[in-house]
Amino acid sequence: MSKNHYVSNAVFLEAIKEYRTKVEEAKASNKPIPKIPEYLATCVMLIAKNLSNMPKFFMYTFKDEMIGDAIENCIMYFHNFDPEKSGNPFAYFTQISYYAFLRRIAKEKKQLYVKYKSFEQFGTIDEHEKTELEENGVSSEHFEMYDNISDFIGTYEDSVKKKKQKYINTKKTKLELLFEDDIGDSDVPI
């Protein structure tokens, strides 16, 4: 492996081909499937770790969970990679890792939303209390966190609404198209 390329795609592909041959031999002789070799596991781990250093993922505090999810998904779908169809295992496992990262980020945002929403419903300072405390000399810096929480909650709820509306619009469109096709193909006058 050179300094610029932490995983050699050609060597990675050959190692996968060798492993698949061993798996096929084990299946043919009714033996247990062999473990994934250390080199292949190391490649998967390096792909996930280096992907986490991209600027898009660099600042998340739950990077270890993202990497763990990516490795787990790569191992889970390892047998789906077919060297006959693709000669680029690096891209295949990078894409699996990328989507595992996105799923982890979505899970963490949802957990944060639930946490913040419970703060909002069960005892955060309301606007009246905030104004009263500011008049008594308490600085507004103490309340910046509450503004950020409200912003986060609003942004999260808006994104959920947009996704639901997009889903509803997609379903309506498909139903409308179905009915249009049925009406257009019908011999019955309308």
Backbone torsions as a table, in degrees:
resi	resn	phi	psi	omega
1	MET	NA	128.6	179.8
2	SER	-83.1	173.5	-177.4
3	LYS	-66.5	-37.5	-177.5
4	ASN	-79.1	-28.7	-177.2
5	HIS	-116.1	107.9	-176.7
6	TYR	-78.4	-17.3	173.6
7	VAL	-134.7	121.0	176.8
8	SER	-81.0	118.6	-176.3
9	ASN	-61.6	-40.5	-178.1
10	ALA	-66.1	-45.0	179.8
11	VAL	-67.6	-40.2	178.3
12	PHE	-60.3	-45.3	179.5
13	LEU	-62.6	-44.7	179.4
14	GLU	-63.3	-39.9	178.5
15	ALA	-64.8	-37.8	177.7
16	ILE	-66.0	-41.9	178.6
17	LYS	-61.0	-43.2	178.1
18	GLU	-61.9	-44.4	-179.8
19	TYR	-63.9	-42.7	179.2
20	ARG	-62.6	-35.5	176.9
21	THR	-63.0	-44.1	178.2
22	LYS	-63.6	-38.3	179.1
23	VAL	-64.6	-44.5	-180.0
24	GLU	-64.2	-39.2	177.4
25	GLU	-64.0	-41.8	-179.8
26	ALA	-64.6	-41.5	178.9
27	LYS	-65.1	-39.8	-178.2
28	ALA	-65.7	-33.9	-178.4
29	SER	-99.7	15.2	178.6
30	ASN	55.4	36.9	175.4
31	LYS	-100.9	162.3	178.1
32	PRO	-65.4	148.9	179.1
33	ILE	-67.2	131.5	-178.8
34	PRO	-68.5	156.4	178.0
35	LYS	-67.2	155.9	175.7
36	ILE	-68.1	130.0	-178.6
37	PRO	-60.8	155.8	-177.0
38	GLU	-59.1	-38.3	-179.6
39	TYR	-61.6	-44.8	179.9
40	LEU	-65.5	-41.3	178.2
41	ALA	-63.9	-38.4	178.1
42	THR	-64.7	-41.3	178.4
43	CYS	-60.8	-45.6	179.4
44	VAL	-61.5	-43.4	180.0
45	MET	-63.9	-42.7	179.0
46	LEU	-64.4	-39.2	178.5
47	ILE	-61.0	-47.6	-178.5
48	ALA	-65.2	-44.5	-178.8
49	LYS	-64.1	-44.1	-178.2
50	ASN	-72.5	-31.5	175.8
51	LEU	-64.8	-34.3	-179.5
52	SER	-68.3	-15.2	179.0
53	ASN	-89.8	-0.2	175.1
54	MET	-63.3	149.0	179.6
55	PRO	-55.6	-30.5	-179.6
56	LYS	-65.2	-30.3	-175.1
57	PHE	-114.7	-1.9	-169.1
58	PHE	-63.5	-38.8	-169.1
59	MET	-92.2	2.2	-179.2
60	TYR	-73.2	139.5	-178.8
61	THR	-78.3	-14.6	-177.6
62	PHE	-106.2	37.8	-178.9
63	LYS	-61.1	-37.0	-180.0
64	ASP	-62.8	-39.0	177.1
65	GLU	-67.0	-38.3	178.0
66	MET	-62.0	-46.1	-179.9
67	ILE	-63.4	-44.2	179.2
68	GLY	-60.7	-43.1	177.5
69	ASP	-62.4	-41.8	-178.7
70	ALA	-63.7	-45.2	179.8
71	ILE	-63.1	-44.2	179.3
72	GLU	-59.3	-45.9	-179.7
73	ASN	-66.4	-38.8	178.6
74	CYS	-62.7	-43.3	179.2
75	ILE	-67.2	-39.5	-179.2
76	MET	-62.3	-38.3	-177.1
77	TYR	-104.8	16.1	-177.4
78	PHE	-59.1	-41.1	-176.0
79	HIS	-73.8	-11.2	178.5
80	ASN	-80.1	-16.6	179.2
81	PHE	-72.8	126.0	-178.4
82	ASP	-116.4	110.5	179.8
83	PRO	-62.8	-19.0	177.8
84	GLU	-71.0	-30.7	-177.4
85	LYS	-93.1	-31.0	-176.5
86	SER	-142.2	142.3	177.5
87	GLY	-107.3	20.4	-175.7
88	ASN	-129.2	76.4	179.9
89	PRO	-67.0	-27.9	178.7
90	PHE	-59.1	-47.7	179.8
91	ALA	-65.2	-40.2	-179.5
92	TYR	-59.4	-50.5	-176.9
93	PHE	-75.6	-27.5	174.6
94	THR	-66.4	-41.1	179.7
95	GLN	-66.6	-41.2	176.2
96	ILE	-59.7	-44.7	-179.8
97	SER	-64.0	-42.7	-179.2
98	TYR	-58.7	-48.4	-179.3
99	TYR	-70.9	-28.8	174.0
100	ALA	-65.4	-39.6	176.9
101	PHE	-61.7	-46.3	-179.0
102	LEU	-62.4	-39.3	177.8
103	ARG	-65.3	-40.5	178.7
104	ARG	-64.7	-42.0	179.2
105	ILE	-61.7	-43.2	178.6
106	ALA	-62.3	-41.9	178.6
107	LYS	-62.9	-44.0	-178.3
108	GLU	-66.5	-38.6	177.2
109	LYS	-64.1	-40.2	179.6
110	LYS	-64.9	-42.1	178.6
111	GLN	-64.1	-40.4	178.6
112	LEU	-65.1	-39.8	177.1
113	TYR	-60.4	-46.6	179.9
114	VAL	-60.9	-43.3	180.0
115	LYS	-62.4	-49.8	-178.9
116	TYR	-65.9	-38.5	179.9
117	LYS	-64.0	-38.3	177.9
118	SER	-68.0	-36.2	174.4
119	PHE	-60.4	-43.6	-177.6
120	GLU	-64.4	-40.1	-175.8
121	GLN	-82.6	-26.2	-172.6
122	PHE	-121.4	49.7	167.0
123	GLY	120.8	17.7	172.1
124	THR	-78.5	166.9	-177.1
125	ILE	-77.2	128.6	177.6
126	ASP	-85.4	174.0	-175.3
127	GLU	-61.1	-38.8	-179.4
128	HIS	-63.2	-47.1	178.7
129	GLU	-62.9	-39.4	-179.4
130	LYS	-61.6	-45.5	179.7
131	THR	-64.6	-42.0	-179.7
132	GLU	-63.3	-42.9	179.7
133	LEU	-68.6	-37.3	178.1
134	GLU	-63.4	-38.1	177.9
135	GLU	-65.0	-28.4	-179.8
136	ASN	-88.0	8.9	173.3
137	GLY	99.4	3.0	177.2
138	VAL	-80.8	128.5	-173.7
139	SER	-70.4	156.5	-178.8
140	SER	-75.2	-11.4	178.4
141	GLU	-60.8	-30.9	-180.0
142	HIS	-65.4	-20.7	-173.6
143	PHE	-103.9	-0.4	178.3
144	GLU	-60.3	-38.4	179.5
145	MET	-58.5	-40.6	-178.3
146	TYR	-67.1	-36.8	176.2
147	ASP	-64.6	-42.6	179.6
148	ASN	-64.8	-38.4	178.3
149	ILE	-63.2	-45.2	178.9
150	SER	-62.2	-41.1	177.4
151	ASP	-61.8	-44.5	-179.5
152	PHE	-62.1	-46.3	-179.5
153	ILE	-60.4	-46.2	179.6
154	GLY	-61.9	-44.5	179.6
155	THR	-63.6	-44.4	-179.8
156	TYR	-63.4	-46.5	-179.6
157	GLU	-63.9	-37.8	176.9
158	ASP	-62.9	-42.4	-179.4
159	SER	-66.4	-37.2	177.4
160	VAL	-65.5	-42.4	178.6
161	LYS	-62.3	-42.2	179.7
162	LYS	-63.2	-42.6	178.5
163	LYS	-62.9	-43.2	179.1
164	LYS	-63.9	-42.8	-179.6
165	GLN	-65.5	-39.4	177.8
166	LYS	-62.8	-41.9	178.3
167	TYR	-62.7	-45.7	-180.0
168	ILE	-62.7	-44.2	179.6
169	ASN	-63.0	-38.4	178.5
170	THR	-64.8	-44.3	179.3
171	LYS	-63.7	-43.0	179.4
172	LYS	-61.4	-44.2	-178.0
173	THR	-61.1	-44.5	179.7
174	LYS	-64.4	-41.1	178.3
175	LEU	-65.6	-43.7	178.9
176	GLU	-61.0	-42.0	178.6
177	LEU	-64.0	-38.8	178.7
178	LEU	-61.8	-47.0	179.9
179	PHE	-67.5	-37.1	177.7
180	GLU	-62.9	-41.6	178.5
181	ASP	-64.0	-42.5	179.9
182	ASP	-64.2	-42.4	-178.9
183	ILE	-69.3	-40.3	-178.8
184	GLY	-67.6	-32.7	-178.1
185	ASP	-84.9	-10.6	-174.7
186	SER	-75.7	144.5	175.9
187	ASP	-89.9	-6.3	-177.1
188	VAL	-81.1	128.4	178.1
189	PRO	-69.9	146.9	-178.9
190	ILE	-100.3	NA	NA
